[in-house]
Amino acid sequence: MSLIGIPIGFYGYVFPGNINLMVLELYNSKRYKFLVFMLSLIIIFESIYCVVSLTFLSSIRNDVRFFDIIESISYTFLLMMGLWMLLERKGQKNKSNQNTVFRGIFNIIIHPQQIPHWLIAGSIISGVFSFNQIKGGIITFALFNSIGTLLAMAFYMFFGGKILTYFNLNMFHINKVMGGVYVLLFFYHLL
């Protein structure tokens, strides 16, 4: 049943965001050594978030106040990232590409969407797969989740550039759209 980690890992990274845009930028700029390092970092932190969130899922889910605090912190990070992306100037293409990498690194380590993602995914799969019964179950699930995450990153490396070229977009425009989405998500959370 741990194999369900592959589609969950893929789904968690298939939508455009700072991390997969950073992977695309590093791949397109042929910075392969740094790309391998960043992919390793992505897998390490993704696995940490996955294991910690699933291990403590029941206590987080039952403690409404703690969950609200975690959720508020996550949305505050979304607002900060969105404003950073929206306020970036157009004339600085190299700076924009560099900021895409910095935002990607920041989101690998402090990934504001991960806790809510794992709370939702963990709640869904906990009805099918009991992690408490098998100590190694969470670790095995995290390994399969890492495979799914790598598949999503490979999708962006190999097809992301073609999609961007096809739609004649660039990183600056994508950053503006994602920044707007992040700011809107923050204000939606306040409602």
JOSULPE-V151451 format. One record per residue. N is the residue number from 0. RES is the residue in one letter. OMEGA is omega in whole degrees, -180 to 180 (NA if undefined). BURIAL is 1 if it has 16 or more other ideal C-beta (glycine too) atoms within 10 Angstrom, else 0. Layout:
n = (N & N)
res = (RES & RES)
omega = (OMEGA & OMEGA)
burial = (BURIAL & BURIAL)
This chain:
n = (0 & 1 & 2 & 3 & 4 & 5 & 6 & 7 & 8 & 9 & 10 & 11 & 12 & 13 & 14 & 15 & 16 & 17 & 18 & 19 & 20 & 21 & 22 & 23 & 24 & 25 & 26 & 27 & 28 & 29 & 30 & 31 & 32 & 33 & 34 & 35 & 36 & 37 & 38 & 39 & 40 & 41 & 42 & 43 & 44 & 45 & 46 & 47 & 48 & 49 & 50 & 51 & 52 & 53 & 54 & 55 & 56 & 57 & 58 & 59 & 60 & 61 & 62 & 63 & 64 & 65 & 66 & 67 & 68 & 69 & 70 & 71 & 72 & 73 & 74 & 75 & 76 & 77 & 78 & 79 & 80 & 81 & 82 & 83 & 84 & 85 & 86 & 87 & 88 & 89 & 90 & 91 & 92 & 93 & 94 & 95 & 96 & 97 & 98 & 99 & 100 & 101 & 102 & 103 & 104 & 105 & 106 & 107 & 108 & 109 & 110 & 111 & 112 & 113 & 114 & 115 & 116 & 117 & 118 & 119 & 120 & 121 & 122 & 123 & 124 & 125 & 126 & 127 & 128 & 129 & 130 & 131 & 132 & 133 & 134 & 135 & 136 & 137 & 138 & 139 & 140 & 141 & 142 & 143 & 144 & 145 & 146 & 147 & 148 & 149 & 150 & 151 & 152 & 153 & 154 & 155 & 156 & 157 & 158 & 159 & 160 & 161 & 162 & 163 & 164 & 165 & 166 & 167 & 168 & 169 & 170 & 171 & 172 & 173 & 174 & 175 & 176 & 177 & 178 & 179 & 180 & 181 & 182 & 183 & 184 & 185 & 186 & 187 & 188 & 189 & 190)
res = (M & S & L & I & G & I & P & I & G & F & Y & G & Y & V & F & P & G & N & I & N & L & M & V & L & E & L & Y & N & S & K & R & Y & K & F & L & V & F & M & L & S & L & I & I & I & F & E & S & I & Y & C & V & V & S & L & T & F & L & S & S & I & R & N & D & V & R & F & F & D & I & I & E & S & I & S & Y & T & F & L & L & M & M & G & L & W & M & L & L & E & R & K & G & Q & K & N & K & S & N & Q & N & T & V & F & R & G & I & F & N & I & I & I & H & P & Q & Q & I & P & H & W & L & I & A & G & S & I & I & S & G & V & F & S & F & N & Q & I & K & G & G & I & I & T & F & A & L & F & N & S & I & G & T & L & L & A & M & A & F & Y & M & F & F & G & G & K & I & L & T & Y & F & N & L & N & M & F & H & I & N & K & V & M & G & G & V & Y & V & L & L & F & F & Y & H & L & L)
omega = (178 & 179 & 178 & 177 & -179 & 179 & 178 & 177 & 179 & -179 & -178 & -178 & -176 & 180 & -178 & 178 & -176 & -176 & -179 & 173 & 176 & 179 & 177 & 180 & 179 & 179 & -180 & 180 & 176 & 177 & -169 & 179 & 179 & 178 & 179 & 177 & -178 & 176 & 176 & 179 & 178 & -178 & 180 & -177 & 176 & 180 & 178 & 178 & -179 & -176 & -179 & -179 & -179 & 179 & -177 & -176 & -175 & -180 & 178 & -178 & -178 & -179 & -173 & -179 & 179 & 179 & 179 & 178 & 179 & -180 & 179 & 178 & 180 & -179 & 176 & 176 & 177 & 179 & -180 & 180 & -179 & 179 & 178 & -178 & -178 & -175 & 179 & -178 & -175 & -173 & -175 & -176 & 179 & 179 & 179 & 178 & 178 & 178 & 176 & 178 & 180 & 179 & 177 & 178 & 180 & -179 & 175 & -175 & 179 & -174 & -172 & -179 & -172 & -178 & 177 & 179 & -178 & 174 & 180 & -179 & 179 & 178 & -179 & -175 & -179 & 175 & -178 & -171 & -178 & -180 & -178 & -178 & -176 & -178 & -180 & -178 & -180 & 180 & 178 & 177 & -180 & 178 & 178 & 175 & 178 & 177 & 178 & 178 & 178 & 177 & 178 & 179 & 177 & 176 & 180 & -179 & -172 & -176 & -177 & 179 & 179 & 179 & 180 & 179 & -179 & -179 & 178 & 178 & 171 & -175 & -179 & -180 & 179 & 178 & 179 & 180 & -180 & 176 & 178 & 178 & -180 & 180 & 178 & 177 & 178 & -179 & 175 & 179 & -179 & -179 & NA)
burial = (0 & 1 & 0 & 1 & 1 & 1 & 0 & 1 & 1 & 1 & 0 & 1 & 1 & 1 & 0 & 1 & 1 & 1 & 1 & 1 & 1 & 1 & 1 & 1 & 1 & 1 & 1 & 0 & 0 & 0 & 0 & 0 & 0 & 0 & 1 & 0 & 0 & 1 & 1 & 0 & 0 & 1 & 1 & 0 & 1 & 1 & 1 & 0 & 1 & 1 & 1 & 1 & 1 & 1 & 0 & 0 & 1 & 0 & 0 & 1 & 0 & 0 & 0 & 0 & 0 & 0 & 1 & 0 & 0 & 1 & 0 & 0 & 0 & 1 & 1 & 0 & 1 & 1 & 1 & 1 & 1 & 1 & 0 & 1 & 1 & 0 & 0 & 1 & 0 & 0 & 0 & 0 & 0 & 0 & 0 & 1 & 1 & 0 & 1 & 1 & 1 & 0 & 1 & 1 & 1 & 1 & 1 & 1 & 0 & 0 & 1 & 1 & 1 & 1 & 1 & 0 & 1 & 1 & 1 & 0 & 1 & 1 & 0 & 0 & 1 & 0 & 0 & 0 & 1 & 0 & 1 & 0 & 0 & 0 & 0 & 0 & 1 & 1 & 0 & 0 & 1 & 1 & 1 & 1 & 1 & 1 & 0 & 1 & 1 & 1 & 0 & 1 & 1 & 0 & 1 & 1 & 1 & 0 & 0 & 1 & 0 & 0 & 0 & 1 & 0 & 0 & 0 & 0 & 0 & 0 & 1 & 1 & 0 & 1 & 1 & 1 & 0 & 1 & 1 & 0 & 1 & 1 & 1 & 0 & 1 & 1 & 0 & 0 & 0 & 0 & 0)
